[in-house]
């Protein structure tokens, strides 16, 4: 891949402060077309996943089979009501090995990599199924806009962007579907995780107090991790098995094994196939467990095995540096623009398509523009949001309070102006800006920054927990040569 070619900010996520997660997601797409964190632990009825090998289906007529031998695709895993085939796994294996080599990441043993990829594909399939059950989808219009933004962010025209993909041996059709799936899974996670996170005022107070106490020693850390996930409600035997796997990974590292290769072979984290790389993060945006584990390490050193609610961790301190405290102070003192906004939301459901939602909102906007009805009245009648009873009024919002798609559209409006139908993870909106104000509210800004940092940390932990629960309740049947 051309070094100047980047997929950062491909997928808008819930809050602006999730930039680190966003970068990791985009990098993961380039490197491994990943779908998220996943667990290797299967239910007690499952057997170990097989290495992939061509398997011929039983022939109905042996004589005919000898005369006209045919190789057909085989099922390697059943996931609820869906299947993963040998060809799908082989293609993913080819893509991943090619991209890992391009990123100079040492490849783990083939059998280990196949197991990792199959587990990742199982969780992806389970997420896609859940998204569809909840009526979530990504239509071609939304997908085209996202791909156009990717091209713009890389300062390429669509034609040049497609040529770049072809040069990197990435078929445009495949890339397009990868983006669609990532957007779908992101919308699902926002619905299932992000929107359910709550932050108390006492948490904000504690965060600010800790930040003020640590201003002089604040650091940013570049970490890599190996996570051996433990299933929810695991038995003592399962916990012991996962602990043994973590110890095997640690032994390989102590014996001189490359950390990135061991991560690719053993880790159940979403960054496994990028060597476990977590990237640079401020200490306050990392789990306290990780920060404490590397506090006395030098760059290049590895922690002991750590135990958390999610499983067993091994953390490598890649590097560290002083945090940009001055820049943070300037940001905290900067004036904050607040927007008084209201909206009408039409959700996309199994009975209301995206096209129908856009059409309904276009009709409502025309009625408002023609002064046939007021925004407030139509919001009370038609909006699918809890704000409907207040005429769609969301009150005063700060930057980062709303999802990026909503905020971009809102910021482009003048007071009194109404947007065209805008899509977000929640559905389609008509947005009206009532008024704006900008004040030097450094204390409020400080609390906002603290709230967003806490949300980022909680989101990552909650996402890992949710994915573990989803994997544990997914029916999986492995199939191989010995079935």
C-alpha positions as CSV (number, residue, x, y, z in Angstrom):
1,X,0.0,0.0,0.0
2,X,1.2,3.4,-0.8
3,X,2.5,5.0,2.4
4,X,0.5,8.2,1.7
5,X,-2.7,6.2,1.3
6,X,-4.7,6.1,4.6
7,X,-8.1,4.9,5.7
8,X,-8.2,7.0,8.9
9,X,-11.6,8.3,9.6
10,X,-13.3,5.9,7.2
11,X,-16.0,5.0,9.7
12,X,-17.6,7.8,11.7
13,X,-18.2,6.5,15.3
14,X,-20.3,7.6,18.2
15,X,-18.2,10.4,19.7
16,X,-15.5,12.6,18.4
17,X,-13.1,11.6,21.2
18,X,-13.1,8.0,19.8
19,X,-10.4,8.9,17.4
20,X,-8.0,6.3,18.7
21,X,-10.7,3.6,18.2
22,X,-11.5,5.0,14.8
23,X,-7.8,4.9,13.7
24,X,-7.5,1.3,15.0
25,X,-10.7,0.3,13.1
26,X,-9.5,1.8,9.9
27,X,-6.0,0.3,10.2
28,X,-7.6,-3.0,11.1
29,X,-9.6,-2.9,7.9
30,X,-6.5,-2.3,5.8
31,X,-4.5,-4.9,7.5
32,X,-6.9,-7.7,8.1
33,X,-10.5,-6.6,7.2
34,X,-11.3,-7.2,10.8
35,X,-14.8,-7.1,12.3
36,X,-14.0,-6.5,16.0
37,X,-12.9,-8.3,19.1
38,X,-13.7,-12.0,19.3
39,X,-13.3,-15.0,21.5
40,X,-11.8,-18.4,20.9
41,X,-13.6,-20.1,23.7
42,X,-16.5,-22.1,22.2
43,X,-19.5,-23.7,23.9
44,X,-18.9,-27.1,25.6
45,X,-20.6,-28.8,22.7
46,X,-18.1,-27.5,20.2
47,X,-15.0,-29.1,18.9
48,X,-11.7,-27.4,17.9
49,X,-11.9,-25.7,14.4
50,X,-10.1,-27.7,11.7
51,X,-7.3,-26.5,9.5
52,X,-8.7,-25.8,6.1
53,X,-8.2,-28.5,3.5
54,X,-10.2,-29.2,0.3
55,X,-13.0,-31.5,1.0
56,X,-15.2,-33.2,-1.6
57,X,-18.9,-33.6,-1.0
58,X,-20.3,-37.2,-1.0
59,X,-21.3,-38.1,-4.5
60,X,-24.8,-39.5,-5.1
61,X,-23.5,-41.9,-7.8
62,X,-19.9,-43.2,-7.2
63,X,-19.5,-44.4,-10.8
64,X,-20.4,-41.0,-12.1
65,X,-18.1,-39.3,-9.6
66,X,-15.2,-41.4,-10.9
67,X,-16.0,-40.5,-14.5
68,X,-16.5,-36.8,-13.8
69,X,-14.7,-35.8,-10.5
70,X,-15.7,-32.4,-9.2
71,X,-14.3,-30.4,-6.4
72,X,-17.0,-28.5,-4.5
73,X,-17.0,-26.0,-1.7
74,X,-17.2,-27.3,1.8
75,X,-18.7,-25.9,5.1
76,X,-16.2,-25.3,7.8
77,X,-18.5,-23.8,10.4
78,X,-22.2,-23.3,11.0
79,X,-23.1,-20.0,12.7
80,X,-26.6,-20.0,14.0
81,X,-28.6,-20.3,10.7
82,X,-25.7,-19.3,8.4
83,X,-22.5,-21.1,7.2
84,X,-18.9,-20.2,6.6
85,X,-17.4,-22.1,3.7
86,X,-13.9,-23.3,2.9
87,X,-13.6,-20.9,0.0
88,X,-14.5,-17.9,2.2
89,X,-11.9,-18.9,4.8
90,X,-9.3,-19.6,2.2
91,X,-9.9,-16.2,0.6
92,X,-9.6,-14.4,4.0
93,X,-6.5,-16.3,4.7
94,X,-4.9,-15.2,1.4
95,X,-6.0,-11.5,2.0
96,X,-4.7,-11.5,5.6
97,X,-1.3,-13.1,4.8
98,X,-0.8,-10.7,1.9
99,X,-1.6,-7.6,4.0
100,X,0.4,-8.8,7.0
101,X,3.5,-9.2,4.8
102,X,2.8,-5.7,3.4
103,X,2.9,-4.4,7.0
104,X,6.0,-6.3,7.8
105,X,4.2,-8.3,10.5
106,X,5.7,-11.7,11.1
107,X,3.2,-14.5,10.3
108,X,2.3,-17.0,12.9
109,X,2.0,-20.7,12.1
110,X,-0.6,-21.4,9.4
111,X,-2.8,-23.6,11.6
112,X,-2.9,-20.9,14.3
113,X,-3.7,-18.2,11.8
114,X,-6.6,-20.2,10.3
115,X,-8.1,-20.8,13.8
116,X,-7.9,-17.1,14.5
117,X,-9.4,-16.1,11.2
118,X,-12.3,-18.6,11.6
119,X,-13.1,-17.3,15.0
120,X,-13.1,-13.7,13.7
121,X,-15.4,-14.7,10.8
122,X,-17.7,-16.4,13.2
123,X,-18.2,-13.3,15.3
124,X,-18.5,-11.1,12.3
125,X,-21.3,-13.4,11.0
126,X,-23.1,-13.3,14.3
127,X,-22.9,-9.5,14.4
128,X,-24.3,-9.2,10.8
129,X,-27.1,-11.6,11.7
130,X,-28.0,-9.5,14.8
131,X,-27.8,-6.3,12.8
132,X,-30.3,-7.6,10.3
133,X,-32.6,-8.9,13.0
134,X,-32.7,-5.3,14.3
135,X,-33.5,-3.9,10.9
136,X,-30.2,-2.2,10.4
137,X,-28.7,-1.8,6.9
138,X,-26.4,0.3,4.8
139,X,-27.9,1.3,1.5
140,X,-25.9,2.2,-1.6
141,X,-26.4,6.0,-1.2
142,X,-24.9,5.9,2.3
143,X,-22.1,3.6,1.1
144,X,-21.2,5.8,-1.9
145,X,-21.0,8.8,0.3
146,X,-18.7,7.0,2.7
147,X,-16.4,5.8,0.0
148,X,-16.3,9.3,-1.5
149,X,-15.2,10.7,1.9
150,X,-12.4,8.1,2.0
151,X,-11.2,9.2,-1.4
152,X,-11.4,12.9,-0.4
153,X,-9.5,12.2,2.8
154,X,-6.7,10.6,0.8
155,X,-6.8,13.6,-1.6
156,X,-7.8,11.4,-4.6
157,X,-10.5,11.5,-7.1
158,X,-12.8,8.4,-7.2
159,X,-11.0,7.3,-10.4
160,X,-7.6,7.7,-8.9
161,X,-8.8,6.0,-5.7
162,X,-10.0,3.0,-7.6
163,X,-6.7,2.8,-9.5
164,X,-4.8,2.9,-6.2
165,X,-6.9,0.0,-4.9
166,X,-6.2,-1.9,-8.2
167,X,-2.5,-1.2,-7.8
168,X,-2.6,-2.7,-4.3
169,X,-4.5,-5.7,-5.7
170,X,-7.7,-4.9,-3.8
171,X,-10.8,-5.5,-6.0
172,X,-13.1,-2.5,-5.8
173,X,-16.2,-4.6,-5.5
174,X,-14.7,-6.5,-2.5
175,X,-13.5,-3.3,-0.9
176,X,-16.9,-1.8,-1.3
177,X,-18.6,-4.7,0.5
178,X,-15.9,-4.6,3.2
179,X,-16.8,-1.0,3.9
180,X,-20.5,-1.8,3.9
181,X,-20.0,-4.5,6.5
182,X,-17.8,-2.4,8.7
183,X,-20.4,0.4,8.6
184,X,-23.2,-2.0,9.4
185,X,-21.2,-3.5,12.4
186,X,-20.4,-0.1,13.6
187,X,-24.0,1.0,13.6
188,X,-24.9,-2.2,15.5
189,X,-22.2,-1.5,18.2
190,X,-23.4,2.1,18.5
191,X,-26.9,0.8,19.1
192,X,-26.0,-2.0,21.4
193,X,-23.1,-0.4,23.4
194,X,-22.4,3.3,22.9
195,X,-26.0,4.5,23.5
196,X,-26.3,2.6,26.8
197,X,-23.2,4.0,28.5
198,X,-23.9,6.3,31.4
199,X,-21.5,8.7,33.1
200,X,-22.2,10.1,36.6
201,X,-21.2,13.6,37.8
202,X,-19.1,12.0,40.5
203,X,-17.1,10.1,37.9
204,X,-16.4,13.4,36.2
205,X,-15.4,15.0,39.5
206,X,-13.0,12.1,40.2
207,X,-11.5,12.2,36.7
208,X,-10.8,16.0,37.0
209,X,-9.3,15.6,40.4
210,X,-7.0,12.8,39.2
211,X,-6.0,14.8,36.1
212,X,-5.1,17.9,38.1
213,X,-3.0,15.8,40.5
214,X,-1.1,14.1,37.6
215,X,-0.6,17.1,35.4
216,X,3.2,17.2,35.9
217,X,3.6,13.5,35.2
218,X,1.0,12.9,32.5
219,X,2.3,10.6,29.8
220,X,1.2,9.0,26.5
221,X,1.9,5.4,26.0
222,X,2.4,3.3,22.9
223,X,1.2,-0.2,23.9
224,X,0.7,-3.6,22.3
225,X,-1.4,-6.3,23.8
226,X,-2.2,-10.0,23.8
227,X,-5.7,-10.9,25.2
228,X,-6.7,-14.5,25.9
229,X,-10.4,-14.0,26.4
230,X,-12.4,-16.0,29.0
231,X,-16.0,-16.8,28.3
232,X,-18.8,-15.2,30.4
233,X,-19.7,-17.6,33.3
234,X,-16.8,-19.8,32.5
235,X,-16.2,-22.9,34.5
236,X,-13.1,-23.5,36.5
237,X,-11.8,-25.9,33.8
238,X,-12.4,-23.3,31.1
239,X,-10.5,-20.6,33.1
240,X,-7.6,-23.0,33.6
241,X,-7.5,-23.8,29.9
242,X,-7.4,-20.1,29.0
243,X,-4.8,-19.4,31.7
244,X,-2.6,-22.1,30.2
245,X,-2.9,-20.6,26.7
246,X,-1.8,-17.2,28.1
247,X,1.2,-18.9,29.8
248,X,2.1,-20.6,26.4
249,X,2.0,-17.2,24.8
250,X,4.2,-15.7,27.5
251,X,6.7,-18.6,27.2
252,X,7.1,-18.0,23.5
253,X,7.8,-14.3,24.2
254,X,10.4,-15.2,26.9
255,X,12.0,-17.7,24.5
256,X,12.6,-14.8,22.0
257,X,9.5,-15.0,20.0
258,X,8.3,-11.9,18.1
259,X,5.6,-10.2,20.1
260,X,3.6,-9.3,17.0
261,X,3.7,-12.9,15.7
262,X,2.7,-14.3,19.1
263,X,-0.2,-11.8,19.2
264,X,-1.4,-12.9,15.8
265,X,-1.3,-16.5,16.9
266,X,-2.8,-16.2,20.4
267,X,-4.6,-12.9,21.0
268,X,-8.4,-12.6,20.9
269,X,-8.4,-8.8,20.6
270,X,-9.4,-7.0,17.5
271,X,-5.9,-5.8,16.9
272,X,-4.4,-9.3,17.0
273,X,-3.5,-9.4,13.3
274,X,-1.8,-6.1,13.4
275,X,0.6,-7.4,16.1
276,X,-1.6,-6.3,19.0
277,X,-0.7,-2.7,18.3
278,X,-2.9,-0.3,20.4
279,X,-1.2,2.8,19.2
280,X,-0.4,6.0,21.2
281,X,-2.9,6.8,24.0
282,X,-3.0,9.2,26.9
283,X,-2.9,7.4,30.2
284,X,-6.4,8.5,31.1
285,X,-7.7,6.8,28.0
286,X,-6.3,3.4,29.0
287,X,-7.5,0.9,31.6
288,X,-5.9,1.5,34.9
289,X,-4.8,-2.1,34.9
290,X,-2.6,-1.5,31.8
291,X,-1.1,1.8,33.1
292,X,-0.1,0.2,36.4
293,X,1.3,-2.9,34.7
294,X,3.8,-0.8,32.6
295,X,4.5,1.9,35.1
296,X,8.0,0.5,35.9
297,X,8.8,-1.0,32.5
298,X,11.2,0.4,29.9
299,X,10.3,0.6,26.2
300,X,10.5,-2.9,24.7
301,X,9.7,-4.7,27.9
302,X,6.6,-6.9,28.5
303,X,4.4,-7.1,31.6
304,X,3.6,-10.3,33.5
305,X,0.2,-12.0,32.8
306,X,-2.7,-9.8,34.0
307,X,-6.2,-10.9,34.9
308,X,-9.3,-8.8,34.1
309,X,-13.0,-9.4,33.8
310,X,-12.4,-10.1,30.1
311,X,-9.6,-12.6,30.4
312,X,-5.8,-12.7,30.6
313,X,-3.6,-9.9,29.2
314,X,0.1,-9.5,28.3
315,X,1.1,-5.9,27.7
316,X,4.2,-4.6,25.9
317,X,5.4,-1.1,26.4
318,X,6.5,-0.1,22.9
319,X,7.3,3.5,23.8
320,X,6.3,6.4,26.0
321,X,6.4,10.2,25.9
322,X,5.3,13.3,27.8
323,X,1.7,14.3,27.2
324,X,1.1,17.6,25.5
325,X,-0.2,19.4,28.6
326,X,0.1,22.9,27.2
327,X,-2.1,22.0,24.3
328,X,-4.7,20.5,26.5
329,X,-4.7,23.6,28.7
330,X,-5.2,25.9,25.7
331,X,-8.1,23.7,24.5
332,X,-9.7,23.8,27.9
333,X,-9.6,27.6,27.9
334,X,-10.9,28.0,24.4
335,X,-14.4,29.4,23.9
336,X,-17.0,26.7,23.4
337,X,-19.8,27.0,20.8
338,X,-23.1,25.7,21.9
339,X,-26.0,25.1,19.6
340,X,-29.7,25.1,20.4
341,X,-31.1,22.5,18.0
342,X,-34.3,20.5,17.3
343,X,-35.0,17.6,15.0
344,X,-37.5,15.2,13.5
345,X,-36.4,11.5,13.5
346,X,-37.8,8.8,11.2
347,X,-36.2,5.4,12.1
348,X,-35.5,2.8,9.5
349,X,-37.4,-0.4,10.5
350,X,-38.4,-3.7,8.7
351,X,-41.6,-1.8,7.7
352,X,-40.0,1.6,6.9
353,X,-37.2,1.6,4.3
354,X,-34.5,4.2,4.1
355,X,-36.1,5.5,0.9
356,X,-39.5,5.8,2.6
357,X,-37.9,7.6,5.6
358,X,-36.2,10.1,3.3
359,X,-39.4,10.7,1.4
360,X,-41.4,11.3,4.5
361,X,-39.0,13.9,5.8
362,X,-38.8,15.6,2.4
363,X,-42.6,16.0,2.5
364,X,-42.4,17.4,6.0
365,X,-39.7,19.9,5.1
366,X,-41.8,21.0,2.1
367,X,-44.8,21.6,4.5
368,X,-42.6,23.6,6.9
369,X,-41.1,25.7,4.0
370,X,-44.5,26.4,2.7
371,X,-45.7,27.4,6.2
372,X,-48.4,24.8,6.1
373,X,-47.2,23.5,9.5
374,X,-44.6,24.4,12.1
375,X,-41.5,22.3,12.9
376,X,-42.7,21.8,16.5
377,X,-46.1,20.5,15.5
378,X,-44.7,18.0,12.9
379,X,-42.1,16.8,15.3
380,X,-44.8,16.0,17.9
381,X,-46.8,14.1,15.3
382,X,-44.2,12.2,13.3
383,X,-40.8,12.1,15.2
384,X,-39.7,8.7,16.5
385,X,-37.5,10.3,19.1
386,X,-38.2,10.9,22.8
387,X,-37.9,14.6,22.1
388,X,-41.1,14.5,20.0
389,X,-43.2,15.6,23.0
390,X,-41.1,18.8,23.2
391,X,-41.4,19.6,19.5
392,X,-38.1,17.8,18.7
393,X,-36.2,20.2,21.0
394,X,-32.8,18.8,22.1
395,X,-31.8,21.9,24.0
396,X,-28.3,23.3,24.0
397,X,-25.7,20.8,22.8
398,X,-21.9,20.9,23.0
399,X,-19.5,19.7,20.3
400,X,-19.3,15.9,20.6
401,X,-22.7,15.5,22.2
402,X,-24.2,14.1,19.0
403,X,-23.1,11.6,16.4
404,X,-20.7,12.9,13.8
405,X,-23.3,12.8,10.9
406,X,-25.7,14.9,12.9
407,X,-23.1,17.3,14.1
408,X,-21.7,18.0,10.6
409,X,-25.1,18.7,9.3
410,X,-26.0,20.9,12.3
411,X,-22.8,22.9,12.1
412,X,-23.4,23.7,8.4
413,X,-26.8,25.3,9.2
414,X,-27.5,28.9,10.0
415,X,-30.0,29.8,12.8
416,X,-33.5,29.1,11.6
417,X,-32.3,27.0,8.7
418,X,-33.6,23.4,8.2
419,X,-31.5,20.6,6.7
420,X,-32.4,18.2,4.0
421,X,-32.9,14.6,5.3
422,X,-29.7,13.5,7.0
423,X,-28.8,9.9,7.8
424,X,-27.2,8.8,11.1
425,X,-27.0,5.5,13.0
426,X,-30.4,6.2,14.5
427,X,-32.3,6.8,11.2
428,X,-33.0,9.9,9.1
429,X,-33.4,13.5,10.6
430,X,-34.6,16.9,9.7
431,X,-32.4,19.3,11.7
432,X,-33.2,22.9,12.6
433,X,-30.7,25.2,14.4
434,X,-32.6,27.6,16.7
435,X,-29.7,29.7,17.9
436,X,-26.0,29.6,18.9
437,X,-23.8,31.0,21.5
438,X,-20.1,31.0,22.2
439,X,-18.8,31.6,25.8
440,X,-15.5,31.2,27.6
441,X,-16.7,28.4,29.8
442,X,-13.4,26.8,30.7
443,X,-14.9,24.8,33.7
444,X,-17.7,23.5,31.5
445,X,-15.2,22.7,28.8
446,X,-13.1,20.8,31.3
447,X,-16.1,18.7,32.4
448,X,-17.0,18.0,28.8
449,X,-13.4,16.8,28.0
450,X,-13.5,14.6,31.1
451,X,-16.9,13.2,30.2
452,X,-15.7,12.3,26.7
453,X,-12.5,10.7,27.9
454,X,-14.5,8.6,30.4
455,X,-16.9,7.6,27.6
456,X,-14.1,6.5,25.4
457,X,-12.6,4.3,28.0
458,X,-16.0,2.9,29.0
459,X,-17.0,2.3,25.4
460,X,-13.9,0.1,24.7
461,X,-14.5,-2.0,27.9
462,X,-18.3,-2.3,27.2
463,X,-17.7,-3.3,23.6
464,X,-15.3,-6.1,24.6
465,X,-17.8,-7.3,27.2
466,X,-20.7,-7.2,24.7
467,X,-18.8,-9.0,22.0
468,X,-17.8,-11.7,24.5
469,X,-21.5,-12.2,25.5
470,X,-22.6,-12.3,21.8
471,X,-20.0,-14.9,21.0
472,X,-20.9,-17.0,24.0
473,X,-24.6,-17.1,23.0
474,X,-23.9,-17.9,19.3
475,X,-24.5,-21.4,18.2
476,X,-21.4,-22.7,16.4
477,X,-20.8,-26.1,14.8
478,X,-17.3,-26.8,13.4
479,X,-17.1,-29.1,10.5
480,X,-13.9,-30.8,9.1
481,X,-12.6,-33.9,7.4
482,X,-13.5,-36.0,10.4
483,X,-17.2,-35.0,10.6
